[in-house]
């Protein structure tokens, strides 16, 4: 089966699937996989099955989160951002959440 995803991306996703990993906790999938101290993240889009590698301060990241939020996943993503901010307070996740809120991503 051919894939357009890089070996590094696939390895990162697989690494996160282990016990206590970033992707699945008690059967629930995580949407955000943090990279490079919060400057980048893999964003799992469960609506189309793709995982995108995006810079967290980019317009593409905002639009990807907007799509997920519009599909009803906004509250879960916001919770993940808060957890990431608690776990990695120096990585700028509070700023990332603020940028998304200012862009109106989580509004219904």
C-alpha positions, 0 to 999 in steps of 0.5 A: 500500500503506497502512502504519501506520508513520510517515514518520519511522520508514520514513525511519530504516529506509531510511537504515539500509539503506545501505552500512554502515547499521544494518540489514543487514550481509553479508545479516544483519539487525540487530534494534536501531536506536538512537535518541536516544542510547540512550533509544529504539530501533527493534526489528525483530521478524523473527518477525512482520515489525514494527518497533516504536519503544520506550523502552529502559527500558520493559517493552514493550522487555523483552517485545519482546526476550524474544519475540525471545530465545525465538524463538532470536535472543537471542545475536545481540541480545546481540552487538548490545548489546555492539557498541552499547556499544562504539560508543556507550559514553555511551549506556547500552547496558551498562545496557540489557543489564544490565536485560535480563539481570536480567529473565531475558530471555536465559535458555533 
